[in-house]
Amino acid sequence: MKARVPQMGGGQNMQAMIKQAQKMQDDMAVKQEELEAMEFSTTAGGGAVAVTMTGNKQITSLTIKPEVVDPEDIEMLQDLVIGAVNECIRNVEEKTSAEMEKITGGFNIPGMF
């Protein structure tokens, strides 16, 4: 019994597919630049700690309200900062993922985002 190999339908279909993939790649590059230029902000501890970062996950601002600075409880302050930074990173990743999915139509391209 011989295996059947599906036919691609000629060079025109392959060229169209390559052209579509190139457009998708170009669109993704443009969107990635837009996302990297965006700023994301979040707070922790009811606004006691605020973090702002760019879409490429660089912190541009960290604000700590004086009333949460307790020399007796440095661990709480550290937890608030870590929580705010991690939440901001999650926001960047969720937005990036959602925007790239719009371009790719849900087609998962490993390593692209």
Buried (B, 14 or more C-beta within 10 A) or exposed (E): EEEEEEEEEEEEEEEEEEEEEEEBBEBBEEBBEEBBEBEBBBBBBEEBBBBBBBBEBEEEEEEBBEEBEEEEEEEBBEBBBEBBBEBBBEBBBEBBEEBBEEBBEEEEEEEEB
